[in-house]
Amino acid sequence: MRRLPSQLLKGSLEGALLQVIANRETYAYEIHQALVDAGFGEIADGTIYPLLLKLEKANQISGEKRASPNGGPPRKYYHLLPAGQAALAAFDADWTQLATAMRRLKGVGK
């Protein structure tokens, strides 16, 4: 699978993180894996962690450290807050508008 261009990825990654967290409470490695499985390509941990921190500081997500079920180091589980739900709804609306505009440019759905 082709790797997404970094500028395209940069503009959509926050929305993608919010969507993964909206689907279920999860931790950073699972978020990374969900993005890879969805076709985003390999994303550096150095990209995901700062975005999670940014979303947390914006009160869009909340993280809670819990013991690992396997006895490993604690994991920080994230869940969506109301501001995150609103941000995801806004992202979805923007994405839909962009996708519609691109289809119109291609002559589909006129």
C-alpha positions as CSV (number, residue, x, y, z in Angstrom):
1,M,0.0,0.0,0.0
2,R,1.2,3.5,-0.9
3,R,2.2,5.8,2.0
4,L,0.0,8.9,2.3
5,P,1.8,12.2,1.6
6,S,2.8,13.9,4.8
7,Q,0.9,17.1,4.1
8,L,-2.3,15.2,3.5
9,L,-1.7,13.1,6.6
10,K,-0.9,16.1,8.7
11,G,-4.3,17.7,7.9
12,S,-6.3,14.6,8.7
13,L,-4.5,12.9,11.6
14,E,-6.2,14.7,14.5
15,G,-9.6,13.8,13.1
16,A,-8.4,10.2,12.6
17,L,-7.2,10.0,16.2
18,L,-10.5,11.4,17.5
19,Q,-12.4,8.8,15.4
20,V,-10.3,5.9,16.7
21,I,-10.9,7.1,20.3
22,A,-14.6,7.7,19.6
23,N,-14.9,4.0,18.5
24,R,-13.6,2.7,21.8
25,E,-11.5,3.7,24.8
26,T,-8.0,2.8,23.8
27,Y,-4.2,3.4,24.3
28,A,-1.5,4.8,22.0
29,Y,-0.3,1.5,20.6
30,E,-3.8,0.4,19.7
31,I,-4.4,3.8,18.1
32,H,-1.3,3.4,16.0
33,Q,-2.3,-0.1,15.0
34,A,-5.9,1.1,14.1
35,L,-4.4,3.8,11.8
36,V,-2.0,1.3,10.1
37,D,-4.8,-1.2,9.7
38,A,-7.1,1.5,8.2
39,G,-4.4,2.2,5.5
40,F,-2.7,5.4,6.9
41,G,0.6,3.7,6.6
42,E,3.3,3.6,9.2
43,I,3.1,6.6,11.5
44,A,6.0,7.4,13.8
45,D,5.2,7.3,17.6
46,G,6.8,10.8,17.6
47,T,3.8,11.9,15.6
48,I,1.0,10.3,17.6
49,Y,2.1,11.2,21.2
50,P,2.3,15.0,20.6
51,L,-1.1,15.0,19.0
52,L,-2.6,13.0,21.9
53,L,-1.1,15.6,24.3
54,K,-2.5,18.4,22.2
55,L,-6.0,16.9,22.2
56,E,-5.7,16.3,25.9
57,K,-4.7,19.9,26.6
58,A,-7.6,21.1,24.5
59,N,-9.9,19.0,26.7
60,Q,-11.0,16.9,23.7
61,I,-9.8,13.7,25.2
62,S,-8.9,12.5,28.6
63,G,-6.3,9.9,29.5
64,E,-6.1,7.6,32.5
65,K,-3.1,5.4,33.4
66,R,-4.0,1.8,34.3
67,A,-2.0,-1.3,35.0
68,S,-1.3,-3.4,31.9
69,P,-3.3,-6.6,31.8
70,N,0.0,-8.5,30.9
71,G,1.9,-7.1,33.9
72,G,3.9,-4.7,31.8
73,P,4.2,-1.0,32.3
74,P,1.0,1.0,32.9
75,R,-0.9,2.1,29.8
76,K,-2.7,5.5,29.3
77,Y,-6.2,4.8,28.1
78,Y,-7.9,7.7,26.2
79,H,-11.6,8.5,25.9
80,L,-13.5,11.2,24.1
81,L,-14.8,14.2,25.9
82,P,-17.7,16.4,24.7
83,A,-15.3,19.0,23.1
84,G,-13.7,16.0,21.3
85,Q,-17.1,14.9,20.1
86,A,-17.8,18.4,18.8
87,A,-14.3,18.6,17.1
88,L,-14.9,15.2,15.5
89,A,-18.3,16.3,14.2
90,A,-16.7,19.5,12.7
91,F,-13.9,17.4,11.2
92,D,-16.5,15.0,9.6
93,A,-18.4,18.0,8.2
94,D,-15.2,19.5,6.7
95,W,-14.1,16.1,5.3
96,T,-17.5,15.6,3.7
97,Q,-17.4,19.0,2.1
98,L,-13.9,18.4,0.8
99,A,-14.8,14.9,-0.5
100,T,-17.9,16.3,-2.3
101,A,-15.8,19.1,-3.8
102,M,-13.3,16.6,-5.1
103,R,-16.0,14.4,-6.6
104,R,-17.5,17.5,-8.3
105,L,-14.1,18.3,-9.8
106,K,-13.8,14.8,-11.1
107,G,-17.3,15.1,-12.7
108,V,-18.9,12.6,-10.3
109,G,-22.1,13.5,-8.4
110,K,-22.9,16.7,-10.3
